[in-house]
Amino acid sequence: MAYQEDGEGIAMPRKPRRLLDTGYYHIVLKGSGNQILFESEGDYRKFLSYLYEFAARHKLQLIAWCLMSNHVHLVVLDTAQALSSCIHDLATAYAVHFNRCNGHSGPVFDGRFHSVLIESDEQFLSAVRYVHDNPQRASICSASDYPWSSYGEYLHPESSLVKTDVLFDLIGGKERYEAFLSDDSYGTYVFRGTSRLKDEDAIIVAKQLLGSDELSKLRSLPTEHRAHGLQLLRDAGLTLKQVERVTGIGRGIISRYTHA
């Protein structure tokens, strides 16, 4: 089973403050054909046991994780440059377990995992928030009530198997963790596993950049302001079609006032 890594991520709207040490990544593993990855509590536990086993073996440090029904989010520190080997071993071992225990056959994961290099403090903070907030964004439950993420490990770092000190150093201590998770001033983070922004994320990015009110009024703004707003959306990675969809402005006008 071959695994490759690709992708890019954006954290908005703040500019990076300073670079973290190199080697931090946000990773997404998806079920093949969007299939369910976990059919029982035992599946979740088995995946976690493999995750910790292979992370230790390949000297990856786990920063955050969240196991959703058909995909997995990880934030890791890979100083040993063993990311691909670790994910390959993890995915292979879990696929054998899943197929054997659940009567399935064939691929369990997509043939590649998506990996985004984290290059700034702000991107790091936004990525951890994004990972822990997955259950709430999916309308499953609040992040604090979801059992299959590292959210709780940050509340009890003394018994945690994830590396919590990096985040605590950036936000000013453990006592600020829950306030940090609810602080919208950190902006919206969108994981981009490919160079193209997903349609469902385009509206999130647009509202973050322009605000809901200005976005809804963009068509009626003076030409200079309208052109500036359209260019911001294009610079953020929205296609002409996506900009048209979220603004209601025709593609001809968008093309006239923007460049890719």
BATORTOR-748982 format. One record per residue (C-alpha): residue number from 0; residue in three letters; x, y, z. Coordinates in steps of 0.1 Angstrom, whole numbers. Example, Ala and Ser with C-alpha at 12.3 -4.5 7.8 and 13.67 -1.06 7.14 Angstrom:
[pt 0 ALA [123 -45 78]],
[pt 1 SER [137 -11 71]],
% end
This chain:
[pt 0 MET [0 0 0]],
[pt 1 ALA [16 33 -11]],
[pt 2 TYR [12 65 8]],
[pt 3 GLN [21 100 -4]],
[pt 4 GLU [16 133 13]],
[pt 5 ASP [3 165 -2]],
[pt 6 GLY [-17 196 7]],
[pt 7 GLU [-16 231 21]],
[pt 8 GLY [-34 249 49]],
[pt 9 ILE [-45 284 57]],
[pt 10 ALA [-51 300 90]],
[pt 11 MET [-67 334 89]],
[pt 12 PRO [-69 363 94]],
[pt 13 ARG [-38 370 115]],
[pt 14 LYS [-3 373 101]],
[pt 15 PRO [23 348 115]],
[pt 16 ARG [41 361 146]],
[pt 17 ARG [72 339 144]],
[pt 18 LEU [80 305 131]],
[pt 19 LEU [78 274 153]],
[pt 20 ASP [106 248 151]],
[pt 21 THR [103 229 119]],
[pt 22 GLY [86 196 117]],
[pt 23 TYR [50 203 128]],
[pt 24 TYR [23 188 105]],
[pt 25 HIS [-15 186 104]],
[pt 26 ILE [-24 153 89]],
[pt 27 VAL [-57 139 76]],
[pt 28 LEU [-64 102 70]],
[pt 29 LYS [-96 94 51]],
[pt 30 GLY [-116 62 46]],
[pt 31 SER [-114 48 11]],
[pt 32 GLY [-144 61 -8]],
[pt 33 ASN [-154 80 24]],
[pt 34 GLN [-161 46 41]],
[pt 35 ILE [-167 43 79]],
[pt 36 LEU [-134 37 97]],
[pt 37 PHE [-148 27 131]],
[pt 38 GLU [-177 4 136]],
[pt 39 SER [-172 -2 174]],
[pt 40 GLU [-156 13 205]],
[pt 41 GLY [-130 -15 201]],
[pt 42 ASP [-121 -1 167]],
[pt 43 TYR [-114 33 181]],
[pt 44 ARG [-93 19 209]],
[pt 45 LYS [-73 -3 186]],
[pt 46 PHE [-66 26 163]],
[pt 47 LEU [-54 47 193]],
[pt 48 SER [-32 18 205]],
[pt 49 TYR [-16 16 171]],
[pt 50 LEU [-13 54 169]],
[pt 51 TYR [7 56 201]],
[pt 52 GLU [27 25 193]],
[pt 53 PHE [39 36 159]],
[pt 54 ALA [44 73 169]],
[pt 55 ALA [68 61 197]],
[pt 56 ARG [85 37 173]],
[pt 57 HIS [91 64 147]],
[pt 58 LYS [98 91 173]],
[pt 59 LEU [68 112 163]],
[pt 60 GLN [54 134 191]],
[pt 61 LEU [16 136 191]],
[pt 62 ILE [3 171 196]],
[pt 63 ALA [-35 166 190]],
[pt 64 TRP [-58 140 175]],
[pt 65 CYS [-95 134 167]],
[pt 66 LEU [-110 103 154]],
[pt 67 MET [-142 109 134]],
[pt 68 SER [-163 82 118]],
[pt 69 ASN [-147 84 83]],
[pt 70 HIS [-115 104 88]],
[pt 71 VAL [-88 111 114]],
[pt 72 HIS [-71 144 122]],
[pt 73 LEU [-36 144 137]],
[pt 74 VAL [-12 172 146]],
[pt 75 VAL [24 159 151]],
[pt 76 LEU [60 169 155]],
[pt 77 ASP [82 150 132]],
[pt 78 THR [119 158 140]],
[pt 79 ALA [130 124 128]],
[pt 80 GLN [116 128 93]],
[pt 81 ALA [97 96 97]],
[pt 82 LEU [62 108 90]],
[pt 83 SER [55 88 59]],
[pt 84 SER [68 55 74]],
[pt 85 CYS [48 61 106]],
[pt 86 ILE [15 67 88]],
[pt 87 HIS [21 38 64]],
[pt 88 ASP [27 14 94]],
[pt 89 LEU [-3 28 113]],
[pt 90 ALA [-27 26 83]],
[pt 91 THR [-15 -9 73]],
[pt 92 ALA [-18 -23 108]],
[pt 93 TYR [-52 -8 114]],
[pt 94 ALA [-65 -19 80]],
[pt 95 VAL [-56 -55 88]],
[pt 96 HIS [-75 -53 121]],
[pt 97 PHE [-105 -35 106]],
[pt 98 ASN [-110 -60 78]],
[pt 99 ARG [-104 -91 100]],
[pt 100 CYS [-127 -80 128]],
[pt 101 ASN [-155 -65 107]],
[pt 102 GLY [-157 -89 78]],
[pt 103 HIS [-145 -64 52]],
[pt 104 SER [-119 -67 25]],
[pt 105 GLY [-100 -43 3]],
[pt 106 PRO [-86 -9 10]],
[pt 107 VAL [-96 8 42]],
[pt 108 PHE [-79 42 37]],
[pt 109 ASP [-75 64 7]],
[pt 110 GLY [-42 57 -11]],
[pt 111 ARG [-26 89 2]],
[pt 112 PHE [-27 109 34]],
[pt 113 HIS [-29 147 33]],
[pt 114 SER [-2 166 52]],
[pt 115 VAL [1 203 58]],
[pt 116 LEU [34 218 71]],
[pt 117 ILE [27 241 100]],
[pt 118 GLU [48 272 96]],
[pt 119 SER [38 297 123]],
[pt 120 ASP [25 300 158]],
[pt 121 GLU [-9 311 146]],
[pt 122 GLN [-13 282 122]],
[pt 123 PHE [-3 258 149]],
[pt 124 LEU [-29 272 174]],
[pt 125 SER [-56 273 147]],
[pt 126 ALA [-48 237 137]],
[pt 127 VAL [-52 224 172]],
[pt 128 ARG [-84 243 177]],
[pt 129 TYR [-97 229 144]],
[pt 130 VAL [-89 193 153]],
[pt 131 HIS [-105 195 187]],
[pt 132 ASP [-136 213 173]],
[pt 133 ASN [-144 187 146]],
[pt 134 PRO [-172 170 166]],
[pt 135 GLN [-190 203 173]],
[pt 136 ARG [-186 215 136]],
[pt 137 ALA [-201 181 126]],
[pt 138 SER [-231 187 150]],
[pt 139 ILE [-223 155 169]],
[pt 140 CYS [-217 170 203]],
[pt 141 SER [-196 197 220]],
[pt 142 ALA [-158 192 218]],
[pt 143 SER [-156 187 255]],
[pt 144 ASP [-181 158 254]],
[pt 145 TYR [-165 139 225]],
[pt 146 PRO [-146 109 238]],
[pt 147 TRP [-123 103 208]],
[pt 148 SER [-101 133 207]],
[pt 149 SER [-72 146 227]],
[pt 150 TYR [-93 175 241]],
[pt 151 GLY [-94 160 275]],
[pt 152 GLU [-57 153 276]],
[pt 153 TYR [-51 191 276]],
[pt 154 LEU [-74 194 307]],
[pt 155 HIS [-52 167 325]],
[pt 156 PRO [-17 171 310]],
[pt 157 GLU [-1 153 340]],
[pt 158 SER [-15 120 327]],
[pt 159 SER [-15 129 290]],
[pt 160 LEU [3 110 262]],
[pt 161 VAL [3 140 239]],
[pt 162 LYS [28 168 240]],
[pt 163 THR [8 197 256]],
[pt 164 ASP [36 221 266]],
[pt 165 VAL [39 237 231]],
[pt 166 LEU [4 249 231]],
[pt 167 PHE [4 260 267]],
[pt 168 ASP [36 280 262]],
[pt 169 LEU [19 298 233]],
[pt 170 ILE [-13 307 250]],
[pt 171 GLY [1 315 284]],
[pt 172 GLY [-5 283 305]],
[pt 173 LYS [-29 254 311]],
[pt 174 GLU [-55 276 328]],
[pt 175 ARG [-61 295 296]],
[pt 176 TYR [-68 264 275]],
[pt 177 GLU [-106 264 275]],
[pt 178 ALA [-108 302 270]],
[pt 179 PHE [-84 297 240]],
[pt 180 LEU [-107 272 224]],
[pt 181 SER [-137 296 226]],
[pt 182 ASP [-117 327 215]],
[pt 183 ASP [-128 335 180]],
[pt 184 SER [-101 362 176]],
[pt 185 TYR [-78 334 164]],
[pt 186 GLY [-97 333 132]],
[pt 187 THR [-109 305 110]],
[pt 188 TYR [-87 277 99]],
[pt 189 VAL [-94 256 68]],
[pt 190 PHE [-75 224 61]],
[pt 191 ARG [-67 222 24]],
[pt 192 GLY [-56 187 15]],
[pt 193 THR [-54 197 -21]],
[pt 194 SER [-46 229 -39]],
[pt 195 ARG [-83 236 -45]],
[pt 196 LEU [-104 250 -17]],
[pt 197 LYS [-135 228 -11]],
[pt 198 ASP [-168 243 -19]],
[pt 199 GLU [-181 239 16]],
[pt 200 ASP [-151 258 30]],
[pt 201 ALA [-154 287 5]],
[pt 202 ILE [-182 304 24]],
[pt 203 ILE [-163 300 56]],
[pt 204 VAL [-132 317 41]],
[pt 205 ALA [-153 344 25]],
[pt 206 LYS [-171 353 57]],
[pt 207 GLN [-139 353 77]],
[pt 208 LEU [-122 376 52]],
[pt 209 LEU [-150 401 45]],
[pt 210 GLY [-175 395 73]],
[pt 211 SER [-210 383 68]],
[pt 212 ASP [-225 418 64]],
[pt 213 GLU [-200 431 38]],
[pt 214 LEU [-201 398 19]],
[pt 215 SER [-239 401 15]],
[pt 216 LYS [-235 438 3]],
[pt 217 LEU [-205 433 -19]],
[pt 218 ARG [-225 436 -51]],
[pt 219 SER [-237 471 -41]],
[pt 220 LEU [-204 485 -30]],
[pt 221 PRO [-185 511 -50]],
[pt 222 THR [-164 496 -77]],
[pt 223 GLU [-130 501 -59]],
[pt 224 HIS [-143 485 -27]],
[pt 225 ARG [-160 457 -46]],
[pt 226 ALA [-129 450 -66]],
[pt 227 HIS [-108 449 -35]],
[pt 228 GLY [-131 424 -18]],
[pt 229 LEU [-132 402 -49]],
[pt 230 GLN [-94 401 -51]],
[pt 231 LEU [-92 391 -14]],
[pt 232 LEU [-114 361 -21]],
[pt 233 ARG [-94 351 -52]],
[pt 234 ASP [-61 355 -33]],
[pt 235 ALA [-75 332 -6]],
[pt 236 GLY [-79 305 -32]],
[pt 237 LEU [-115 307 -42]],
[pt 238 THR [-122 298 -78]],
[pt 239 LEU [-142 321 -101]],
[pt 240 LYS [-172 298 -97]],
[pt 241 GLN [-169 298 -59]],
[pt 242 VAL [-166 336 -57]],
[pt 243 GLU [-197 339 -80]],
[pt 244 ARG [-216 315 -57]],
[pt 245 VAL [-208 333 -24]],
[pt 246 THR [-212 369 -37]],
[pt 247 GLY [-238 366 -64]],
[pt 248 ILE [-216 386 -88]],
[pt 249 GLY [-211 372 -123]],
[pt 250 ARG [-179 356 -134]],
[pt 251 GLY [-174 381 -161]],
[pt 252 ILE [-173 410 -136]],
[pt 253 ILE [-151 390 -112]],
[pt 254 SER [-126 383 -140]],
[pt 255 ARG [-126 420 -150]],
[pt 256 TYR [-116 432 -116]],
[pt 257 THR [-93 404 -103]],
[pt 258 HIS [-64 383 -113]],
[pt 259 ALA [-57 346 -103]],
% end
